C-alpha cells in the first residue's frame, strides 16, 4: 500500500450523544479519502471544536481496520493511546498522554510486532532499544553550534524500515531518466526537543527533478523520533539523509 498525505473531507456525521464527566457530548464521524477511512470521536455540545471522550481512527473502504484508539479531555490527548500498523494487526506504539503530551513509559513495536524500543517520556530516558543494522548513511549533529550530542536521535521502529520507506515511495524523475542522472541527493531536517521534524532542505543535489523528489519523499516519512540528548536534556539535532538514484 502506497502511503500518501491525508486530508479530511469537510463533511461530518453527527450522531449519538452521551455524558462524559458530567458534560453533554455528541459523537462525530469524519470521513477520510486519502487514505480511505474515518475518525470517530466525541465533542462538547456547547463547544463543538473541543473533543471530549473516546477517539478511534479506522482505515479501509469499509473502515473496519482500527488504526488508533485513545481519549480526549478538554480537547487534549489523555489516558491510554494505542496505534496499530497500517497493513497488519500488529501493535505500532502504546502509552499514555497527559495534557496532550506523552508521559511515562511508551512501548514502540517493529514491523514484526515485537518490541523495538521502550522510552520513558517523563524522564527522557531510553529504557530499551532492539539492536539494529547499519545506519544507512544517516548523519546526526547538534542543531546549535558548540553542543556535543551525548545520544543521537532514535527513530521509533528502527532506522532500517524508515530508510526502506524512501525506496518504496520514491519515483525516478522522467528528466533524470532521459539524462541518465545518477548519484545521491542529501536532504537535511531538524528534529526538535519533542521529536518533531522541521526545516526540510536539500544540502547537495543532482538536479533534473531529483532534488524535488528526494525532498518530497523525506517529508513523507512519519515523525517517530525520540530527540537527541546533551547534558541530560533533550536538544535539537540535524539529520542528514542520503537519497540514492541508480538506473539498473
FENNOR-V609248 format. One record per backbone hydrogen bond with DSSP energy under -1.0 kcal/mol. CO is the residue of the C=O (numbers start at 0). NH is the residue of the N-H. E is the energy in kcal/mol with one decimal. If there is no record, write none. Layout:
co:CO nh:NH e:E
co:CO nh:NH e:E
This chain:
co:8 nh:10 e:-2.8
co:12 nh:28 e:-1.9
co:15 nh:26 e:-4.2
co:17 nh:24 e:-2.4
co:19 nh:22 e:-1.5
co:22 nh:19 e:-3.0
co:23 nh:44 e:-2.1
co:25 nh:42 e:-2.3
co:26 nh:14 e:-2.0
co:27 nh:40 e:-2.3
co:28 nh:12 e:-2.0
co:29 nh:38 e:-2.4
co:30 nh:8 e:-1.6
co:31 nh:36 e:-1.6
co:35 nh:59 e:-2.0
co:36 nh:31 e:-2.8
co:37 nh:57 e:-3.1
co:38 nh:29 e:-2.5
co:39 nh:55 e:-2.6
co:40 nh:27 e:-3.6
co:41 nh:51 e:-2.8
co:42 nh:25 e:-2.4
co:46 nh:49 e:-2.6
co:49 nh:43 e:-2.0
co:50 nh:74 e:-2.9
co:52 nh:71 e:-2.5
co:54 nh:69 e:-2.5
co:55 nh:39 e:-3.1
co:56 nh:66 e:-3.3
co:56 nh:67 e:-1.6
co:57 nh:37 e:-1.9
co:58 nh:64 e:-1.7
co:64 nh:58 e:-2.6
co:66 nh:83 e:-3.3
co:67 nh:56 e:-2.4
co:68 nh:81 e:-2.6
co:69 nh:54 e:-2.1
co:70 nh:77 e:-2.8
co:71 nh:52 e:-2.8
co:72 nh:75 e:-1.5
co:75 nh:72 e:-2.8
co:76 nh:99 e:-2.4
co:78 nh:96 e:-2.6
co:80 nh:94 e:-2.1
co:81 nh:68 e:-2.4
co:82 nh:91 e:-3.4
co:82 nh:92 e:-1.7
co:89 nh:84 e:-2.9
co:91 nh:108 e:-2.9
co:92 nh:82 e:-2.8
co:93 nh:106 e:-2.7
co:94 nh:80 e:-3.2
co:95 nh:102 e:-2.6
co:96 nh:78 e:-1.5
co:97 nh:100 e:-1.3
co:100 nh:97 e:-2.4
co:103 nh:120 e:-2.6
co:105 nh:118 e:-2.3
co:106 nh:93 e:-2.2
co:107 nh:115 e:-3.1
co:107 nh:116 e:-2.1
co:109 nh:112 e:-2.0
co:113 nh:109 e:-2.7
co:115 nh:129 e:-3.7
co:116 nh:107 e:-3.0
co:117 nh:126 e:-2.5
co:117 nh:127 e:-1.8
co:118 nh:105 e:-3.0
co:119 nh:123 e:-1.3
co:119 nh:124 e:-1.9
co:124 nh:119 e:-3.1
co:127 nh:117 e:-2.5
co:134 nh:137 e:-1.6
co:138 nh:239 e:-2.8
co:140 nh:237 e:-3.5
co:143 nh:146 e:-1.6
co:150 nh:228 e:-1.8
co:153 nh:225 e:-3.0
co:154 nh:157 e:-1.5
co:158 nh:162 e:-2.7
co:159 nh:163 e:-2.6
co:160 nh:164 e:-1.3
co:162 nh:166 e:-1.1
co:163 nh:167 e:-1.9
co:164 nh:168 e:-1.3
co:165 nh:169 e:-1.7
co:172 nh:176 e:-2.0
co:173 nh:177 e:-2.3
co:174 nh:178 e:-2.0
co:175 nh:180 e:-2.9
co:182 nh:244 e:-3.4
co:184 nh:242 e:-2.8
co:185 nh:202 e:-2.9
co:185 nh:203 e:-1.3
co:186 nh:240 e:-3.6
co:187 nh:200 e:-2.5
co:188 nh:238 e:-3.0
co:189 nh:197 e:-2.4
co:190 nh:236 e:-2.3
co:191 nh:194 e:-1.7
co:195 nh:191 e:-3.0
co:197 nh:189 e:-3.0
co:200 nh:187 e:-3.2
co:203 nh:185 e:-2.7
co:206 nh:209 e:-1.9
co:208 nh:212 e:-1.8
co:209 nh:213 e:-2.4
co:210 nh:214 e:-2.3
co:211 nh:215 e:-2.2
co:212 nh:216 e:-2.3
co:213 nh:217 e:-2.3
co:214 nh:218 e:-1.8
co:221 nh:223 e:-1.5
co:223 nh:155 e:-3.5
co:225 nh:153 e:-2.2
co:227 nh:234 e:-2.2
co:228 nh:149 e:-2.9
co:228 nh:150 e:-1.8
co:229 nh:232 e:-1.4
co:232 nh:229 e:-2.6
co:235 nh:142 e:-2.1
co:236 nh:190 e:-3.6
co:237 nh:140 e:-1.8
co:238 nh:188 e:-1.8
co:239 nh:138 e:-1.9
co:240 nh:186 e:-2.7
co:242 nh:184 e:-2.6
co:244 nh:182 e:-2.5
